[in-house]
Amino acid sequence: MTPPARLLPYIGVIAALGAAALVSVALLTPWESAISADMRLAILFLIVAAIAGEVMPVRLMRIDGEMRTLSASTPFVLALLAVSGIAVAVCVQLVASVADDVINRRSFPKFAFNSGQYAMSVFASGIAFATFAGVDPFGRREEFHAAQIVPLLAAGAIMIALNWCLVAGVVSIVSGQTFLGVMREDARDYLVVNVVLLSVGTIAALITSEGLGALLLLAAPVIAAHFFAAASARHAHDAMHDKLTGLGNRTKLAFVLDQALGVQRAERSFGPALLLFDLDHFKHINDALGHPVGDKILCVVAERLTAAAPDGASIHRLGGDEFAVVIQADLGDVRQAAHDLAMTFDSPMPVDHLELLVRASVGIALSPQHGRDVATLMKNADIALYQAKVERDRVTTFSPDLDVNSVEKLKILAELRAAIEDDQLQLVYQPQVDLVTNRTVGIEALVRWHHPERGLVPPDEFIPLAENSGVIFHLTAYVLNSALRQTRQWRDAGHDIRIAINLSARHLSDLALPDNVWDAAIRHGVPLDRLVLEVTETGILSDPARADTVIRSLRELGVEVSIDDYGTGNASLSYLKRLAIDELKIDRSFVSNVRTDDHDRIIVRSTISLALELGLRVVAEGIEDEQTTEILREHAGVIGQGYHLGRPLSVDEMTQRLEQELHAAAVAKDS
């Protein structure tokens, strides 16, 4: 903020000069003859119009998207100057200014400045008109005539120019911009509108002698111009602002950054800094509680960021749950501001009788070290934000070390989104075999990505990226729908098998998951009890309360739940006691060594016995040879999965396998 020591003396000088002008008018004007009796109604109309024009100004949109107002009293004050003299014009302008300040509850310094600048500008304009027109500046006015149009236009230009300069002086002191820079920002709209206002004022002066009726004809075009300007400003404002929160949008952010970068280049200083905010797990809230609640949360976020942002900061909503803040400071202050803003999310947000805890991740990029143009700053702040989400660190500052890997990851994510939307992914299916009958009783759906340029992208490369970015929800929806569609076709061909699909830890915090699964199963006509959703121990333990709710809701629908990679997590016995599940999948790290490692064999045997005693189905993963198969076959009811029993197969290959098994079963039955 600008120190009062720089601003208040300026306001004091303007107020003093305005007071001097008012005193001069009061002492030098013959008040008994200031207004001609035969024009009183017309002059009264001009007085009312001047006051109305001040309290209902024309609204203009600056090039930076900020709304500004322009007094519409100017033409009527100018006409009063011509037909009734300086005294009436100054007094009416002061009354209008005071009324506007009172209505808008402006502070005393603003009131003093407004009064002073208007008194000065109208007084100077009156002296100029009298000088150019050759009339007494304080005497009674005769009828205004065409020969005085040019002097009046010149006087009006002086009034407008003086007002413009005085206001620009305040803006320059407050904002730190140069005086000429402020003048240039307003030049186009300011000049165009004021040319129109000067024309209206001159016409009003010419027709005042014709009486009130003639002046009333001006009302319609003036009102129309006022409304057209307001509509134009409103549309321009909407184009630069987010409708939900009222914050600047992405277009406004680009403009603000470009302007700040221009100042930084000219002054060879640091800044601006761009802080990108992204709400964590906001999709869960939207899906669980609905978009109206989500919108209210976004509004609360906007209010908190606005309240906590440093002076002079610019706050924006870029869309969805992403916000941006632009700060002019060095790196140390920027990091502190980012941490302070992130801390505003630590307290719950009261929404519709709920108290919701919403956290945010923040990415920082500072010019010039992190970019000298808008596109580079945006890219690097986005990289830092991505890193903050991946590392679960709330605030991350960009560094070149993040660039190569993060840009590549972001590119892969973008390509993965496109692959999902364009149906470029494929599913392969790995059989799960009953070790007693050697029949396929279940199939696990696994996603594969054959990139047109990269070739086969390993799942362990793109799935973790999807999990950390939120793309995992779209990916799982793709897998779920594709697998259920194919399962429907197999069922129609007589193959009654279970289909297993993996869920990430993030799904177990998604309260909307049961409804989404229900919709998909109904849409594809697959009984819910033939669907198995596999979750990991670590996924359950990351958010036990929500995981418990989601799993119970799924099982109430009839969906079966399997614990994948059993034995690799913690507290397994405790959640087996607490959660209602259907299946245990013993991790391959134990199964693959049962031939050679006594400890692993004991662990596997004990786990199978425990699961069967609890009424759970057991799937042993990682069976790579016949000897392992024979060892596990000793335990009745165990299902096996592994390359020895069947590698992941394409749709056609899996269909062929199922047909062969069905045919073999029919032959055996007939024999």
N, C-alpha and C positions, 0 to 999 in steps of 0.2 A: 504494500500500500504506500501511496505517496505521503511523505511526512507532512503534517499540517504546517510546518514552518515554511514550506514552499508554496502551499496552496492558499492558505489564509491571507497572506499579504496581497496576493493577486486579487482575491475576492474583495478585500478591504478597499483597494484602490478603485475597482470598478464601482462598488457601492458608493464610495465617496463622490466620484465623478457624477454618478447618476443623481445623487442627492443635490449636488451643485446645480445640475441642469434643472431639476424640479424647483429649486428655490428661485432660479433665474426666471423660469416661466411664471411662477407665482407672483413675483415682484413686478414684472414687466408687462403683463397681460392686462388690458382693460376688460375686466370680466363682464361688465354690464353690457358690453356690445359684442361679446365673443360669438354669439350664435344669432343668425338672422332669424327673425320671427316667422317669415314665410317658408322657411325650410326646416322648421323644428321637427316635424314628423319624419322627414327624410333623414335628418341627422340622427334622430332617435333610433331609426332602423339601422343606420350604420353602427351606432354604439352597441346595440344589442347583437348585431352580426359579428362585431369585433370580439365581444366577450365570448359569444358562442364558439367562434373560430378558435379561440385560445384554449377553452376547456375541452373542445372536441377537435383535436389537431388531426392533420393528415398523417397517416401512418405509412412510413416508407421502410423498405428492406435494404439494408446496406449490402455491399457485395460479399461481406463475410457472413451473411445470414442473420445478423442481429437486427432486431427491430429498432427503428428510431422514429421520433415524431417531429413534425414540422408544423409550426403554428399556422393556422389558417386565418388568423386575425390580420395579417399583413395588408391585404388589399383594402380592407375597410378602414384600418388606421391610416393608410395612405390617402384614401378618399377624404377622410376627416381632416387630414393635414391640409388638403387643397381647399375644402369648402368651409372649414371652421377654425383653422389656425393651429399653431403648435400647442397651445394650452390644452384644448379639448383632446387633441390626439394623444398627448403625453398622459393626461389623466385617465383617459379611457384605456390606454395600453397598460397602465399600472393597475387599474382596477381588474382588468382581465387577467393579468399575471398573478396578482394576489389571489384571485378566486381559484385559479388553476393550482396554485401552490397549496392552498387550504384544502381543496378537494383531494389532492394527492398526498397530503400530509408530509410535505417536504420539510427537510430540516432548515434551521435558521440560516446557515451559510448559503444553501441553495436559494432560499427566499431572497436573501440580500443580493446575491449575484444576479438573479433573474430581474429583480426590480431595477438594479443599477444598470444592467446592460440594455434593458428596454428603454429606460429614461434617456440614456446616452444616445442610443441609435435613433430614436424618434426625434429628439432635440436636434441632433446633427442633421438629420434628413430635412427637418423643418427649416433650419437656417439655410441649407443648400437650396431648397425650393424657392425660398424668398429671394435669395441672391440671384439665381438663374432666371426667375420670373420677374424680377424687379418689383416686388411687393414688400410691404412692411411685414417682417416676420412675426410680430406680436399684435398687429392691428387687425381690424375686422376684415374678413374676406369678402370680396365681391364675387359675382358669379364666375365660376370656373369656365374657361373657354378653350377652344382647340389650340390656340397659340401657346398654351401652358402645358401641353401634353409632354413635350420633350423635357422641360424642366422637372415635371412631376416624375417622369420615368427615371431621370437621373437621380432625383432625390430618393426614390424608392430603391434604386440600385445601391445607393450609399447606405440606406437603412439595412438592407439585407446583408451587404458586404460587412458592415460593422458588426452586426449580430453574429455572422458566420465566423469572423475573426476572433471575437471575444470568446465564443463557445469553443472554438478550436484551441484557444490558449489553455482553457481548463482541461480539455481532453489530453492535450500534449503533456501537461504537468502530471496528470493522474496516471496516464498510460506509459509515459516514458518515450512515446513516439516523437518524431520531429514535428514542428508546427506545420511545415509544408506537407509532410506525409499525411497528417490528419486532414488537411485541406483537400489533398488529392483523393482520399478515400470517399469523401462526400460529394466531390465536384459534380459528377454526372447527374445524379438524381436531384441534388440540391438546386443546381442551376435550372434544370428543366422545369421543375415544379414552381420555382420562384418566378420564372419568366411568365408562366401562366397566371400566377397570383398578381404580378405587376400589371398585366393586361386587364385583369378583372378590376383592380383598383382604379385604373385610369378610366375605364368605362363607367364605373360607379361614380367617379367624380364628375364626369361629363353629364350624366343623366340625373344627378341629384336635384338640379334646378327644375326638372320636369315633375318632381314630386314622388310620393311614396309608391304610387302605382308602377312607375317606370323601374324603380329599384327592385320591386318584387319580382320583376321578370328575370333578375339575376339569380334569384334563389334556386331555381331549378337546375341550371348548369353548374352552379357552385356545389349544390348537394350531390348531384350526379358525379361530379369529379371527385368529391370526397369519398363516395362509396366505391367508385371504380378503383381509386388508389388503395382503399382499405382491402378490397378483394384481391388486388394484385399483390399487396404486401402479405396477405394471409396465404396465398398460394406459394409465394416465394419462401415464406417461413416454413411451410409444410415440406417444401422440397429440401430443406436443410436441417430438419429436425425430426426426431422420432415421435410419432403420434402418441405412443403409450406413455412415455416418461417425460416428454417435453425436452429431453436432452438433444444436443446436436447429433446428427447421424454420421454415417461414413463419409458422405460428401462434405459435410461441415468439417469433419476431422482433417480430411485432406487439405482443405483450404487453410485451416488454422496452422497445420504443420508447415505448409508451404510459405505462409506469411512469416512464421517464426524462423524458419530456415533462412529466409531472405534477410531478416534482421541480423541473424547470427553471422551470415556471410559478410554483410556490410560492416558489422562492428567487430568481426573476428573474435567473437566471444564463444562461450560454451552454450549448450542447449540448442533446441528444446529437447526434453526427454519425453519419450512415449511409454506409457504404462498400459499394458493390455491385461484386462481382468476377464477370467472365465470362471463361471460358477461350477463347483464340483457336484456331480450327480444331480444336476437340475432336472434332467429328463425323468428321473425317478419321481420327483415331486409332481411334475406335470402329468405323468401317466397315472400316478396313484390318486392325486387330489384334484386333477382337472386343470385345464388351462386358465380359467378365471383366477384360481388361487395362484397359479404360476405368474400371471400378469401382476397380481398384487405384490408378490414377492419382488418382481423386477422393479416395481415402483418404489418399494421400500429400499432396495439396493441403490436406486438412483438418488433417493433422498439422503441416504447415509454417505454416499460418495461425495455428493454436493456439500453436505455439512462438514465433512472431515477434510476435504481437499484444501491444500494451501491457497492463500490469497493469489489471485491471478491465474489459477489453474482452469483448464477447459475440460469439461466432462462430456462424454459422448456415449451413446449406446449404438453399437455397430450392427445389432441384430441378434435374435435369439437371446442367449445368456452371456453375451460378450460385451464388455464395456471398455472404454479407453479414457485415459486421463493424460493431458499434456501439461507438463510442468517446466518452468524456466528455472533451473537450479543446477548446481554441480552434482557430480555423481553421488557424493556422500549424502547430501540433502535429499536427492531423489530416492535413494535406497531407504532412507529414514521415512520419507513420505509414503513410499510403497508399503512398508511394514505398518505404518500407522493406519493407512487405508485398509489393509488386510485385517487389522485388528478390529475394525468396525463390524466385521462379520462374526466376531466371537460371541456376541450376545444374541440370544434367540430373537427371531422376528415374529411379532404378534400379527397373525393373519386369521381372520374368521374364527376367533376363539381358540386358535391353535398357536403354539409357540414352536416355530421351526428353526432349526439350526442349519444355516446355509454357509458354506465356506467357499473361498475363491482362491484360485491360483493366479499369480501375477508374473508377467514377463516384462523386462525393462530393456529399452534401447535408448542410448543418449548420443545426440549429435555433438561434435563431428566424428568422434571415435567409432561409433557404431553405424554411421551412415550420414551422407550429406544430402540426401534427397528423400522425398516422402516414401517412395517404393522400397528403398533399402531399409529405412527405419522400420516400416511396417513389417517387412520380411524378418528382420532380425529380432524385433520384439515378439513376433509370432514363434520364432525358433526358441527364444528364451521361455515363453509361456509353455510351449510343448515340453521343454525340459523340466519345467517346474511340475508339470502333471506327471511325467514319467517317474521323476525322482521323489514324488510326493512332498516336494519342498514348496512352501507357499509362495516364495518370492525368488526369482532367478534373474540375474543380470546377464545379458548376452555377452559372450566372448567368442573370439574366432575359433576356439577349440570345438565349440558346439556346431559350427556352421556346416562342415562337411557331412558329418554323420546325420545331423538333424535335417538338413535339406534333403538328403537322400531318403530319410525316413518319411518326411512330409510328402515327398514325391511318391513313395510307395503307397502311402495312405491314400493320396489323391487317386492313384491308379486303381487301388483296391475298391474305393467307392465307385469308380466308373465301372469296374469289372462286375460289381454286384448289380448295379443299375442296368448294365448291358447284358446280363446273364452270361458272363464269360467264365464263371467258375464251374467246376465239375465236382460231383460227388462220387466217391468210390465206397464200396461196401465190404466190410470184413466179416466173415461168418463167425458165429459163436455156436460151438458144437457140443451137443450132449455126448459126453465121453462114453456113456454106456451104449447108446443106440447109434452113435456116429451120425446123427441127423443134425442138420442146421436148424436151430430153434430160435436164434436171434441174429440180428445183423447190426453192426455199428456203422453209422454213416460218418464218413470222414471227408472233409473238404480238400480239394486240390485246386491250385491256381497255375494254369499254363499261360504264362505271360507271352504276348506276341514277340517281345524283344528279349526279355530276360530268360525265357524258357520256363522250366518248372521252378516256381518260387517255393522253398521249403515252408511247411506250416509253422515251424518254430521261428521263422523269420517274420511272417506277416500276422500271425495270430496274436502274439504279445503286443504288437503295435496296435492292432484293433482293440484289444482289451484296455489299453491305456488311453485310447483316444475317444472311446464311445462308439466307434464303428462296429464294435463287437455285437451291438444290438441288431444292426442291419445284417451283419454276416450270419448271426444265428437265425434270424428270421428267414434268410435265404435258405439255409441248410434245412431248417424245420419244414418249410413249405415244399422244398424239392424232395426231401426224404418221404414226407407223408404222401405226396403225389405218387411217387414210385411205389410206396407200400400199398396204396390203393390198387395199383395195377397188378401187383403180385397177388393180392388177396382175390382180385377178380379172376386170376388164373388158378386159384385153388391153393395158394401158399399162405398159410396162417402163421406168420412169424412176427416176433417182436422187433421193433426198430429202436435202436439206442442212439441218442444224440447228446453231445457234450454241451455243458453249460459252463460259462466262466463265473468267477467269483462275483462279478458285477451283477449277474443275473439274480443272484440270491438276495440282493438288496432291492430288486425291482418288484415292487408290490403289484405291478400290472402284469407280471409274467403269467400267472395262472389264466387270466382272461385271454391273453394273447394266444396261449397254447390251446385253450378251449376253442377259440375262433378258428384256428388253423386246422385242428382235428375235425371239427364239424364241416368246415369248407371242403375238406378232401375225403370225408366219409370214412375215417379210420377210427375204430373204437379206441377210446382213451386208455384202456387197460393194455393195449398192444404197444403203447409208447413208453419208453424208458428214458428218463433224463438223468444223465450222469453228472455228478458234482464231485468236487474234491474236498478232502478234509480241510485244506487251507482255506478254501472258499467258504466253508461253513464257519470256520473259526474267525474269519475276518469281520463278520458282523453277525454273531450268533442269534441275536434277537430277531432280526429281520429274516435270516435264513430259516429259522424255526417257523416263522409265520408263512413264508413262501412255500416251504416244503409241505407243511400241513395242508395248505390250500390246494396244492397240486394233487396230493394224495386223496383229498376229499372229492376231487373231480374224477378219480380213478386212475390217474397217471402214476406209473411206478417210478421210484427214485432209487438210483444206484450210487453207492459211494465208490468213486473211481480212485485208483492208486492207493487203496487201503494199506495202511501200515507206514506210510511215508510222512504222515502228519503227527499231530500231538493230541493227547487226551481222547484217543479213539474210543475207549470203553465208556467214557463219560457221555459222549454224544450218542453212542449206540443205545445207552440207557434212556436218554432224553428224547431223541428223535424217532419218529416212526418212518422207517425206510423198508425197502423191499429186497435190495440186493447189495452184496459186497463184491467188489472186483479187487482181488489180491494183486498187489503191484508186481510187475515183471521182475523187479530187482530181487524178490524172494523166490518167485516161481522158477526162474531160469537156472537157479543153483541148487535145486532140490536133489539133483543127482550127486553133487560133489560136496555139498556143505550140510553137515548134520544140523547146525543151528537153523539154517533156512528151512530145512525139511521139517523140523519140529515146529517152527513158527507157522509154516503153511498148514501142517496137520492140525495144530491147535486152533488156528483161525477158522479152518473149515468146520471143525467140530463145534466151535462157539457159534458160528453163523447158523449152522443147521439146527442147533439147539434153540436158537432164537427165532427159527422159522424163516430164515432169510435164504434167498437163492445165492449161490456162490459162483462167480466167474473167475477163473484163473487166467491171468494175462501172461503173455510172453512164453508160450509153449513152442519150443523150437525143434524138438526131436521126439522120436517115438518113446524113448525111455522115460522122459518126463511125463508123457501122456499116460504110460502104464502106471507110473507111481500115483498119479492123480486119479486114475480110473478106479483105484482101490476104494476111493471115497464115493459112495453112491450119491448121485444127485449133483455132482460137480460139472459145470460147463466150462469148456476150454476155449481159449482164443489165442492165436499166435500163427506165425508163418508156417509151422508144420501142419496146422489144421486148415490153413487157407490164408493166402495173402489178400490184401485189399483188391477187390475186383471191380471192373466196370459194370454198368447196368446189364449189358448183354451177357457178360461172363457170369455174373451172379444169377441171372435168369436161367442160363443154361445149367448151372449147378443145381438150382432148385428143381428144375424140370427132371434132371437125371435122378435126383434123390426121390422125387415123387414117382417116377417110373419104376425105380428099384423097389420102392415100398409096395407098389401095386403088384409087381411080379412076385415078390416074397409072399404077399397075402394070398395070391392065387395058387401058389405052390404049397 
